[in-house]
């Protein structure tokens, strides 16, 4: 992956320690990336809609945040035709089955627990595999038909 274009990642996270853990996990992986951050869903939607962020390849999203939590963000993201196709992965401390089910129902591409994501490199690899699958499917769907 060394020659690949960097993945543009929007991290929506209000906890500075968790931000540092994600940055550390991504840096150790060697995956070329650009990481941008907002602290809540309201700010993320505003910046995505206002073009204040470069093209975003994927979103890492906490569920429990001030102003607008992750589930409401997912609901609004999927309702916006210009943003609906951005893969969004939940990265949270919640292991509640209701949160997992709601996230899946609202179109989350994956659900990861923060402590496992930071300590198990396989979690990031799983996320990246899913991201590649979604990217390939989107490219095929957008390709001109003969």
MDTraj code that builds the backbone (N, CA, C; nanometers):
import mdtraj as md
import numpy as np

residues = "UNK UNK UNK UNK UNK UNK UNK UNK UNK UNK UNK UNK UNK UNK UNK UNK UNK UNK UNK UNK UNK UNK UNK UNK UNK UNK UNK UNK UNK UNK UNK UNK UNK UNK UNK UNK UNK UNK UNK UNK UNK UNK UNK UNK UNK UNK UNK UNK UNK UNK UNK UNK UNK UNK UNK UNK UNK UNK UNK UNK UNK UNK UNK UNK UNK UNK UNK UNK UNK UNK UNK UNK UNK UNK UNK UNK UNK UNK UNK UNK UNK UNK UNK UNK UNK UNK UNK UNK UNK UNK UNK UNK UNK UNK UNK UNK UNK UNK UNK UNK UNK UNK UNK UNK UNK UNK UNK UNK UNK UNK UNK UNK UNK UNK UNK UNK UNK UNK UNK UNK UNK UNK UNK UNK UNK UNK UNK UNK UNK UNK UNK UNK UNK UNK UNK UNK UNK UNK UNK UNK UNK UNK UNK UNK UNK UNK".split()
xyz = np.array([
    [0.0799, -0.1193, 0.0000],
    [0.0000, 0.0000, 0.0000],
    [0.0847, 0.1265, 0.0000],
    [0.2144, 0.1116, -0.0030],
    [0.3029, 0.2269, 0.0074],
    [0.2828, 0.3272, -0.1060],
    [0.2461, 0.2786, -0.2253],
    [0.2292, 0.3687, -0.3375],
    [0.0863, 0.4199, -0.3531],
    [-0.0016, 0.3759, -0.2674],
    [-0.1420, 0.4147, -0.2780],
    [-0.1607, 0.5599, -0.2355],
    [-0.2666, 0.6207, -0.2914],
    [-0.3046, 0.7540, -0.2454],
    [-0.3452, 0.7434, -0.0992],
    [-0.3159, 0.8460, -0.0215],
    [-0.3565, 0.8402, 0.1186],
    [-0.5091, 0.8382, 0.1316],
    [-0.5566, 0.7644, 0.2294],
    [-0.6991, 0.7598, 0.2601],
    [-0.7321, 0.8839, 0.3417],
    [-0.8330, 0.9566, 0.2996],
    [-0.8776, 1.0752, 0.3715],
    [-0.9833, 1.0322, 0.4739],
    [-0.9499, 1.0458, 0.6017],
    [-1.0344, 0.9964, 0.7105],
    [-1.0847, 1.1138, 0.7939],
    [-1.2147, 1.1160, 0.8160],
    [-1.2738, 1.2114, 0.9091],
    [-1.3025, 1.1372, 1.0386],
    [-1.2392, 1.1795, 1.1451],
    [-1.2624, 1.1237, 1.2777],
    [-1.3556, 1.2176, 1.3522],
    [-1.4708, 1.1662, 1.3922],
    [-1.5672, 1.2458, 1.4690],
    [-1.5609, 1.1935, 1.6115],
    [-1.4904, 1.2665, 1.6953],
    [-1.4581, 1.2196, 1.8304],
    [-1.4353, 1.3388, 1.9212],
    [-1.4959, 1.3357, 2.0395],
    [-1.4830, 1.4477, 2.1324],
    [-1.3784, 1.4256, 2.2405],
    [-1.3255, 1.3060, 2.2533],
    [-1.2299, 1.2750, 2.3594],
    [-1.0864, 1.2776, 2.3052],
    [-1.0058, 1.3671, 2.3606],
    [-0.8691, 1.3872, 2.3110],
    [-0.7830, 1.2605, 2.3248],
    [-0.8010, 1.1850, 2.4318],
    [-0.7236, 1.0616, 2.4524],
    [-0.7591, 0.9602, 2.3433],
    [-0.8867, 0.9494, 2.3094],
    [-0.9276, 0.8582, 2.2033],
    [-0.8755, 0.9032, 2.0668],
    [-0.8703, 1.0335, 2.0445],
    [-0.8133, 1.0860, 1.9197],
    [-0.6671, 1.0435, 1.9087],
    [-0.5926, 1.0600, 2.0170],
    [-0.4504, 1.0214, 2.0158],
    [-0.4349, 0.8707, 1.9927],
    [-0.5233, 0.7900, 2.0496],
    [-0.5162, 0.6449, 2.0298],
    [-0.5403, 0.6080, 1.8838],
    [-0.6369, 0.6725, 1.8204],
    [-0.6640, 0.6459, 1.6785],
    [-0.5451, 0.6908, 1.5937],
    [-0.4921, 0.8091, 1.6216],
    [-0.3750, 0.8569, 1.5472],
    [-0.2585, 0.7589, 1.5605],
    [-0.2351, 0.7110, 1.6807],
    [-0.1261, 0.6161, 1.7058],
    [-0.1502, 0.4851, 1.6295],
    [-0.2720, 0.4347, 1.6335],
    [-0.3052, 0.3103, 1.5643],
    [-0.2845, 0.3241, 1.4140],
    [-0.3302, 0.4346, 1.3568],
    [-0.3129, 0.4573, 1.2134],
    [-0.1661, 0.4740, 1.1766],
    [-0.0912, 0.5467, 1.2574],
    [0.0510, 0.5691, 1.2286],
    [0.1288, 0.4383, 1.2327],
    [0.1016, 0.3555, 1.3329],
    [0.1716, 0.2270, 1.3443],
    [0.1402, 0.1339, 1.2292],
    [0.0223, 0.1498, 1.1696],
    [-0.0196, 0.0593, 1.0622],
    [0.0595, 0.0806, 0.9341],
    [0.1122, 0.2012, 0.9170],
    [0.1827, 0.2325, 0.7936],
    [0.0892, 0.2635, 0.6774],
    [-0.0401, 0.2671, 0.7017],
    [-0.1380, 0.2981, 0.5972],
    [-0.1298, 0.4466, 0.5653],
    [-0.1051, 0.4814, 0.4392],
    [-0.1022, 0.6239, 0.4043],
    [-0.2406, 0.6856, 0.4286],
    [-0.2431, 0.7919, 0.5059],
    [-0.3717, 0.8527, 0.5394],
    [-0.3538, 1.0003, 0.5716],
    [-0.4655, 1.0716, 0.5619],
    [-0.4770, 1.2089, 0.6108],
    [-0.5938, 1.2062, 0.7080],
    [-0.5708, 1.2501, 0.8287],
    [-0.6732, 1.2455, 0.9318],
    [-0.7229, 1.3857, 0.9629],
    [-0.8538, 1.4028, 0.9554],
    [-0.9194, 1.5281, 0.9913],
    [-1.0130, 1.4974, 1.1068],
    [-1.0420, 1.5970, 1.1889],
    [-1.1220, 1.5710, 1.3069],
    [-1.2251, 1.6799, 1.3318],
    [-1.3419, 1.6366, 1.3760],
    [-1.4406, 1.7249, 1.4354],
    [-1.4807, 1.6622, 1.5682],
    [-1.5410, 1.7430, 1.6547],
    [-1.5721, 1.6941, 1.7890],
    [-1.7153, 1.6466, 1.8053],
    [-1.7999, 1.6664, 1.7039],
    [-1.9379, 1.6197, 1.7155],
    [-2.0015, 1.6125, 1.5768],
    [-2.1174, 1.5495, 1.5720],
    [-2.1857, 1.5297, 1.4454],
    [-2.2302, 1.6581, 1.3777],
    [-2.2720, 1.7578, 1.4558],
    [-2.3140, 1.8864, 1.3968],
    [-2.2003, 1.9509, 1.3192],
    [-2.0840, 1.9601, 1.3837],
    [-1.9681, 2.0201, 1.3174],
    [-1.9274, 1.9398, 1.1941],
    [-1.9335, 1.8071, 1.2049],
    [-1.8944, 1.7220, 1.0921],
    [-1.9855, 1.7455, 0.9719],
    [-2.1154, 1.7454, 0.9942],
    [-2.2084, 1.7689, 0.8830],
    [-2.1891, 1.9071, 0.8220],
    [-2.1723, 2.0059, 0.9073],
    [-2.1522, 2.1419, 0.8582],
    [-2.0280, 2.1501, 0.7706],
    [-1.9187, 2.0893, 0.8137],
    [-1.7943, 2.0954, 0.7367],
    [-1.8003, 2.0102, 0.6108],
    [-1.8651, 1.8943, 0.6188],
    [-1.8800, 1.8110, 0.4993],
    [-1.9672, 1.8817, 0.3950],
    [-2.0776, 1.9372, 0.4387],
    [-2.1692, 2.0048, 0.3464],
    [-2.1122, 2.1359, 0.2934],
    [-2.0317, 2.2030, 0.3755],
    [-1.9773, 2.3328, 0.3369],
    [-1.8473, 2.3252, 0.2599],
    [-1.8003, 2.2044, 0.2320],
    [-1.6766, 2.1890, 0.1568],
    [-1.5536, 2.2314, 0.2338],
    [-1.5623, 2.2348, 0.3658],
    [-1.4476, 2.2755, 0.4475],
    [-1.3487, 2.1618, 0.4688],
    [-1.3866, 2.0418, 0.4266],
    [-1.2984, 1.9255, 0.4348],
    [-1.2690, 1.8788, 0.2937],
    [-1.1503, 1.8253, 0.2713],
    [-1.1249, 1.7664, 0.1392],
    [-1.2154, 1.6444, 0.1213],
    [-1.2198, 1.5912, 0.0019],
    [-1.3010, 1.4725, -0.0232],
    [-1.2710, 1.3681, 0.0840],
    [-1.3744, 1.3205, 0.1486],
    [-1.3586, 1.2264, 0.2591],
    [-1.3831, 1.0854, 0.2079],
    [-1.2847, 0.9975, 0.2307],
    [-1.2964, 0.8581, 0.1882],
    [-1.3733, 0.7741, 0.2883],
    [-1.3500, 0.8005, 0.4170],
    [-1.4209, 0.7249, 0.5188],
    [-1.4326, 0.8059, 0.6468],
    [-1.5313, 0.7674, 0.7269],
    [-1.5587, 0.8355, 0.8527],
    [-1.5446, 0.7353, 0.9664],
    [-1.4735, 0.7757, 1.0712],
    [-1.4694, 0.7021, 1.1981],
    [-1.5516, 0.7843, 1.2963],
    [-1.6467, 0.7213, 1.3610],
    [-1.7509, 0.7937, 1.4320],
    [-1.7744, 0.7376, 1.5713],
    [-1.7651, 0.8236, 1.6712],
    [-1.8045, 0.7868, 1.8066],
    [-1.9563, 0.7967, 1.8164],
    [-2.0161, 0.7251, 1.9106],
    [-2.1605, 0.7345, 1.9293],
    [-2.1992, 0.8395, 2.0321],
    [-2.1240, 0.8487, 2.1397],
    [-2.1602, 0.9360, 2.2515],
    [-2.0812, 1.0657, 2.2454],
    [-2.1474, 1.1699, 2.1911],
    [-2.0834, 1.3004, 2.1762],
    [-2.1824, 1.4101, 2.2115],
    [-2.1313, 1.5284, 2.2444],
    [-2.2210, 1.6418, 2.2698],
    [-2.2822, 1.6927, 2.1388],
    [-2.3876, 1.7687, 2.1521],
    [-2.4601, 1.8349, 2.0425],
    [-2.5314, 1.7369, 1.9494],
    [-2.4594, 1.6469, 1.8854],
    [-2.5225, 1.5456, 1.8007],
    [-2.4426, 1.4170, 1.8128],
    [-2.5078, 1.3151, 1.8618],
    [-2.4424, 1.1861, 1.8779],
    [-2.4256, 1.1131, 1.7461],
    [-2.3602, 1.0006, 1.7526],
    [-2.3267, 0.9240, 1.6338],
    [-2.4457, 0.8678, 1.5583],
    [-2.5473, 0.8206, 1.6303],
    [-2.6626, 0.7631, 1.5610],
    [-2.7397, 0.8694, 1.4830],
    [-2.7574, 0.9854, 1.5432],
    [-2.8249, 1.0941, 1.4710],
    [-2.7401, 1.1400, 1.3526],
    [-2.6078, 1.1433, 1.3692],
    [-2.5203, 1.1783, 1.2579],
    [-2.5381, 1.0783, 1.1437],
    [-2.5370, 0.9495, 1.1741],
    [-2.5555, 0.8474, 1.0701],
    [-2.6889, 0.8670, 0.9977],
    [-2.7941, 0.8939, 1.0734],
    [-2.9266, 0.9153, 1.0153],
    [-2.9216, 1.0307, 0.9141],
    [-2.8607, 1.1407, 0.9536],
    [-2.8543, 1.2584, 0.8647],
    [-2.7573, 1.2378, 0.7482],
    [-2.6483, 1.1686, 0.7735],
    [-2.5512, 1.1392, 0.6668],
    [-2.6183, 1.0581, 0.5565],
    [-2.6886, 0.9548, 0.5948],
    [-2.7522, 0.8665, 0.4964],
    [-2.8686, 0.9344, 0.4241],
    [-2.9278, 1.0364, 0.4857],
    [-3.0386, 1.1090, 0.4225],
    [-2.9910, 1.2157, 0.3251],
    [-2.8620, 1.2454, 0.3247],
    [-2.8068, 1.3499, 0.2385],
    [-2.7480, 1.2850, 0.1132],
    [-2.8091, 1.3041, -0.0025],
    [-2.7613, 1.2375, -0.1248],
    [-2.6141, 1.2656, -0.1577],
    [-2.5657, 1.3825, -0.1219],
    [-2.4261, 1.4165, -0.1533],
    [-2.3271, 1.3450, -0.0611],
    [-2.3738, 1.2972, 0.0532],
    [-2.2846, 1.2366, 0.1525],
    [-2.3154, 1.0897, 0.1801],
    [-2.4278, 1.0429, 0.1345],
    [-2.4794, 0.9116, 0.1746],
    [-2.3867, 0.7955, 0.1437],
    [-2.3006, 0.8093, 0.0443],
    [-2.2151, 0.6969, 0.0049],
    [-2.0800, 0.6918, 0.0763],
    [-2.0537, 0.7839, 0.1660],
    [-1.9270, 0.7800, 0.2394],
    [-1.9356, 0.6692, 0.3438],
    [-1.8441, 0.5728, 0.3402],
    [-1.8469, 0.4673, 0.4413],
    [-1.8198, 0.5252, 0.5803],
    [-1.9070, 0.4909, 0.6743],
    [-1.8932, 0.5389, 0.8123],
    [-1.8815, 0.4181, 0.9041],
    [-1.7751, 0.4156, 0.9814],
    [-1.7494, 0.3080, 1.0759],
    [-1.7640, 0.3622, 1.2169],
    [-1.8397, 0.2922, 1.2985],
    [-1.8582, 0.3325, 1.4375],
    [-1.7374, 0.2840, 1.5174],
    [-1.6834, 0.3737, 1.5979],
    [-1.5698, 0.3451, 1.6856],
    [-1.6091, 0.3977, 1.8235],
    [-1.6466, 0.3075, 1.9142],
    [-1.7115, 0.3490, 2.0375],
    [-1.6729, 0.2607, 2.1556],
    [-1.7128, 0.3033, 2.2735],
    [-1.6946, 0.2206, 2.3934],
    [-1.8184, 0.1358, 2.4203],
    [-1.9264, 0.1609, 2.3501],
    [-2.0534, 0.0922, 2.3764],
    [-2.0557, -0.0474, 2.3146],
    [-2.0746, -0.1462, 2.4003],
    [-2.0928, -0.2816, 2.3488],
    [-2.2390, -0.3261, 2.3607],
    [-2.3280, -0.2288, 2.3720],
    [-2.4717, -0.2582, 2.3805],
    [-2.5220, -0.3098, 2.2462],
    [-2.5947, -0.4188, 2.2498],
    [-2.6456, -0.4762, 2.1250],
    [-2.7398, -0.3785, 2.0541],
    [-2.8133, -0.2959, 2.1297],
    [-2.9028, -0.1982, 2.0677],
    [-2.8245, -0.0973, 1.9839],
    [-2.7107, -0.0529, 2.0362],
    [-2.6285, 0.0425, 1.9606],
    [-2.5730, -0.0218, 1.8339],
    [-2.5296, -0.1472, 1.8461],
    [-2.4780, -0.2179, 1.7285],
    [-2.5864, -0.2347, 1.6230],
    [-2.7064, -0.2755, 1.6658],
    [-2.8173, -0.2961, 1.5724],
    [-2.8617, -0.1648, 1.5084],
    [-2.8725, -0.0595, 1.5900],
    [-2.9116, 0.0713, 1.5361],
    [-2.8087, 0.1219, 1.4363],
    [-2.6815, 0.1036, 1.4669],
    [-2.5750, 0.1481, 1.3759],
    [-2.5841, 0.0749, 1.2430],
    [-2.6042, -0.0549, 1.2492],
    [-2.6157, -0.1333, 1.1264],
    [-2.7390, -0.0907, 1.0470],
    [-2.8516, -0.0726, 1.1154],
    [-2.9761, -0.0313, 1.0501],
    [-2.9602, 0.1049, 0.9815],
    [-2.8777, 0.1923, 1.0406],
    [-2.8563, 0.3263, 0.9857],
    [-2.7427, 0.3306, 0.8833],
    [-2.6899, 0.2156, 0.8483],
    [-2.5931, 0.2097, 0.7395],
    [-2.4476, 0.2188, 0.7779],
    [-2.4141, 0.1912, 0.9042],
    [-2.2720, 0.1886, 0.9404],
    [-2.2044, 0.0737, 0.8665],
    [-2.0852, 0.0985, 0.8182],
    [-2.0102, -0.0023, 0.7436],
    [-1.9439, -0.1037, 0.8360],
    [-1.9306, -0.0684, 0.9634],
    [-1.8703, -0.1578, 1.0611],
    [-1.8831, -0.0980, 1.1997],
    [-1.8599, -0.1814, 1.3005],
    [-1.8754, -0.1405, 1.4400],
    [-1.7557, -0.1935, 1.5169],
    [-1.6786, -0.1041, 1.5767],
    [-1.5564, -0.1428, 1.6465],
    [-1.5541, -0.0817, 1.7858],
    [-1.5065, -0.1592, 1.8815],
    [-1.4900, -0.1086, 2.0175],
    [-1.3526, -0.0442, 2.0294],
    [-1.3481, 0.0723, 2.0908],
    [-1.2248, 0.1512, 2.0966],
    [-1.1077, 0.0754, 2.1568],
    [-1.1288, 0.0086, 2.2706],
    [-1.0160, -0.0582, 2.3357],
    [-0.9593, -0.1696, 2.2487],
    [-1.0444, -0.2426, 2.1788],
    [-0.9961, -0.3481, 2.0899],
    [-0.9299, -0.2895, 1.9656],
    [-0.9851, -0.1825, 1.9128],
    [-0.9316, -0.1188, 1.7931],
    [-0.7886, -0.0699, 1.8179],
    [-0.7669, -0.0143, 1.9370],
    [-0.6353, 0.0407, 1.9697],
    [-0.5336, -0.0673, 2.0031],
    [-0.5794, -0.1809, 2.0539],
    [-0.4843, -0.2830, 2.0999],
    [-0.4660, -0.3990, 2.0021],
    [-0.5571, -0.4174, 1.9090],
    [-0.5519, -0.5305, 1.8164],
    [-0.5386, -0.4804, 1.6732],
    [-0.4197, -0.4944, 1.6133],
    [-0.3996, -0.4471, 1.4755],
    [-0.4941, -0.5135, 1.3746],
    [-0.5452, -0.6295, 1.4080],
    [-0.6396, -0.6978, 1.3196],
    [-0.7689, -0.6210, 1.3019],
    [-0.8056, -0.5403, 1.4008],
    [-0.9279, -0.4607, 1.3909],
    [-0.9151, -0.3568, 1.2790],
    [-0.8019, -0.2887, 1.2744],
    [-0.7804, -0.1905, 1.1681],
    [-0.7758, -0.2611, 1.0324],
    [-0.7124, -0.3761, 1.0259],
    [-0.7065, -0.4495, 0.8993],
    [-0.8464, -0.4907, 0.8539],
    [-0.9316, -0.5307, 0.9486],
    [-1.0696, -0.5655, 0.9165],
    [-1.1438, -0.4432, 0.8617],
    [-1.1257, -0.3286, 0.9256],
    [-1.1887, -0.2053, 0.8795],
    [-1.1412, -0.1712, 0.7387],
    [-1.0114, -0.1815, 0.7153],
    [-0.9567, -0.1471, 0.5835],
    [-1.0043, -0.2432, 0.4752],
    [-1.0164, -0.3724, 0.5089],
    [-1.0704, -0.4687, 0.4120],
    [-1.2130, -0.4306, 0.3729],
    [-1.2945, -0.3980, 0.4717],
    [-1.4332, -0.3592, 0.4463],
    [-1.4382, -0.2297, 0.3636],
    [-1.3515, -0.1355, 0.3972],
    [-1.3443, -0.0101, 0.3224],
    [-1.3099, -0.0370, 0.1754],
    [-1.2117, -0.1232, 0.1507],
    [-1.1731, -0.1557, 0.0125],
    [-1.2886, -0.2218, -0.0629],
    [-1.3591, -0.3145, 0.0046],
    [-1.4746, -0.3798, -0.0578],
    [-1.5793, -0.2766, -0.0992],
    [-1.6097, -0.1861, -0.0085],
    [-1.7096, -0.0828, -0.0379],
    [-1.6626, 0.0102, -0.1495],
    [-1.5349, 0.0445, -0.1494],
    [-1.4800, 0.1321, -0.2531],
    [-1.4864, 0.0654, -0.3898],
    [-1.4529, -0.0630, -0.3950],
    [-1.4587, -0.1353, -0.5215],
    [-1.6024, -0.1466, -0.5723],
    [-1.6944, -0.1749, -0.4816],
    [-1.8352, -0.1856, -0.5207],
    [-1.8872, -0.0516, -0.5720],
    [-1.8479, 0.0568, -0.5069],
    [-1.8916, 0.1897, -0.5502],
    [-1.8327, 0.2233, -0.6873],
    [-1.7043, 0.1900, -0.7084],
    [-1.6411, 0.2171, -0.8374],
    [-1.7085, 0.1373, -0.9490],
    [-1.7448, 0.0134, -0.9218],
    [-1.8140, -0.0680, -1.0227],
    [-1.9526, -0.0119, -1.0525],
    [-2.0213, 0.0334, -0.9500],
    [-2.1558, 0.0894, -0.9690],
    [-2.1508, 0.2205, -1.0477],
    [-2.0422, 0.2962, -1.0320],
    [-2.0304, 0.4244, -1.0999],
    [-1.9679, 0.4129, -1.2386],
    [-1.9120, 0.2953, -1.2709],
    [-1.8474, 0.2773, -1.4008],
    [-1.9501, 0.2798, -1.5118],
    [-1.9141, 0.3403, -1.6261],
    [-2.0092, 0.3447, -1.7392],
    [-2.0397, 0.2032, -1.7883],
    [-2.1623, 0.1825, -1.8224],
    [-2.2066, 0.0516, -1.8748],
    [-2.1909, 0.0513, -2.0264],
    [-2.1395, -0.0608, -2.0814],
    [-2.1270, -0.0670, -2.2285],
    [-2.2597, -0.0822, -2.2969],
])
top = md.Topology()
chain = top.add_chain()
for i, resn in enumerate(residues, 1):
    res = top.add_residue(resn, chain, resSeq=i)
    for name in ("N", "CA", "C"):
        top.add_atom(name, md.element.get_by_symbol(name[0]), res)
traj = md.Trajectory(xyz[None], top)
